[in-house]
Amino acid sequence: MERYIPQGVCPSEIQFDIDNGIIKNVNFVGGCPGNLKAISRLIDGMAVDKVIETFKGNICQNQTSCVDQLARALENTK
C-alpha cells in the first residue's frame, strides 16, 4: 500500500494500491467522509493516468484540493 501525506487539505493521509497501472483501495484518512468515500469508489479500478488527468489542477482551497493531492500522490509513484 502506498501512503501519501497531503498538503493544504483536511485529510491527514491518502492510502492506495496500484496494480499494473490501475488504482485500487483508495482511502482518505480524515476529511469529508461521504464525498471522499464516493470518490474512492468511483475511481476504484481506473487507470492511474486517467485519475491524474481528471483530478490534477482541481482547486478547492489553498491552491489545491483532496483530489488534486491524490493526483500529485499518483504522480509521485511514477
N, C-alpha and C positions, 0 to 999 in steps of 0.2 A: 504494500500500500504506500502510495506517495502521500506526503504531507507538505502543506504549504502554509506559511504564516502570512495572511493578507495584511495590507497596509491601508488605513483610511476608511475601513468599513467595520460593521458591527461583529461579524464572525471572527473568532479568535484563531480559527484553523480551517483549512479546506483539506479534506481527505478524499482520495480517489484511487482507482486502479486503472491501468492501461494495459490492454491485451491486444497485441497486433494492431495498434493504431486505433483501437476502439476504447472509449471511456466507459467505465463501469463503476458502480458502488460509490457514487459521489455523496459526500456528507459534509455539510457546513456545520461547524461547531459554533453555536450561538447564532445571533441574527434573527431574522423573521422566519420562524419555523414553517409556517404554512407555505409561504412563497418559495422558500429555498428547497423544501421537500418536493414541491411541484416541479421546480426547475430540474432538480436532480432526477426525478422520474422521467421527465420529458427527454432528457439528453442521454439517459442510460442506453447504451448500445450504439451511440452516434460516433461517427469518425471524429477523432481529435481535431483534425484540421477544420472540419465543419463547425465544431464548437468554437474554436478560436475565431474563425471568420465571422460567426454570428454574434459573438459576445464582446470581442475586443473593441474598446472605444465606447461602449455603452456607459454613459456617465450618470451618476446619481448625485453624489456629493464628494467633496474633496478631490475632484477631478478623477474619480474612479467609481466603481460600483462592485457589488458582490460578484456579478457575472464577469465584469472586466478583470477582476482579480483572479477568477477561475481561468480566464483566457491567458493571463500572464503566467499563472502556475503551469498551465499546459505547455506554454512556450518554453518554460524552463526545463521541461523534460526532454526537449528535442536536442 
